[in-house]
Amino acid sequence: FSQLPGWSLRPDGSIVIVTGNDDVLGVYTCTPYNSYGTAGESRPTRVLLKDPPAFTVRPKEEYFQEVGRELVIPCAAHGDPPPTITWLKVGSAGKVGARVDGNSSLVLRPLLKEQHGLWECTATNPVASVSTTTTVHVLGTSPHAVTNVSVLPLLLAANISWEPGFDGGYFQRFSVWYTPLVKHPPRAHHDWTSLSVPVGAQHLLVENLQPDMSYQFSVLAQNKLGSGPFSQIVTSVPRGFPVTTVPPEPPAMTVHILLSPPQALTANETLRGVLLRWDPPAQLSVALSGYALELRQDKGGWEVLDRSIPSTKTQVLVPGLIK
């Protein structure tokens, strides 16, 4: 055996072959012997080489297709013996209305919203199993539910954060829904209080909550086609004021703080947005700490665009604003 590279004989009589190739194919027998001779050779055993599956065609990393259309995703492999190809939607039981054609391709026809997500193609034979994945994006649907909703309890408030789901191919906005948790049967979502989330934000501060009362929170995504499902409900209890012994307050003193509004606000359109300019307040009895910028459309509610404009600035550029 020393003449064959990678072959060796162990003290117990076993043959060790480091690399399997065509040289190992054949029929083998083993003959034990000692100082008295041998009782004969063993029954013959045949060595065969089998190949694990290897992909010859892999799906692309991701596919985009309109809902209701057909999507065919190829996947093929070879091996000895030939492998079996199976498809599975990751995180879902079954094939979610999918089928596999004679070429082992995944066929989604018609494409459904619930078929959005990660798909796995697996090639299996008696030697091994290998897998590859692809992501299907289903366009033209309402948004998918947000995930990983978390609630940070604060003093008489709570900070809600989440991870957006797929937007269905359209711009999506979010709203936070909440309600106090009471002992009678749960309230339907239409009885909850809802707050709109500023564009682009993935968190919202909910204020003016009652201390030491349980609240339920949920997040809803919406696009031009409608609303997605509500997120899972998260329960949290806002913190109340700590109970401490407070010394008697000194006699009240009247302090007049004089602060007039900024003056001469102007808005001018530029190629990059609307440039707002103003003059500082004419009268102030305390140091100016900064400015806040709010907007509203028509008679709607006011939204805060920026609450931390430095007191040294007297202009700000707002991109995308309609004058």
Helices and strands as residue ranges (DSSP letters): E 7-9, E 15-17, G 22-24, E 26-28, E 45-47, E 51-57, E 62-66, E 71-73, E 76-80, E 84-89, E 99-100, E 106-108, G 113-115, E 117-124, E 129-139, E 147-154, E 157-163, E 173-180, G 189-191, E 193-196, E 203-206, E 215-223, E 226-227, E 234-236, E 263-270, E 273-279, E 291-295, E 303-309, E 315-318
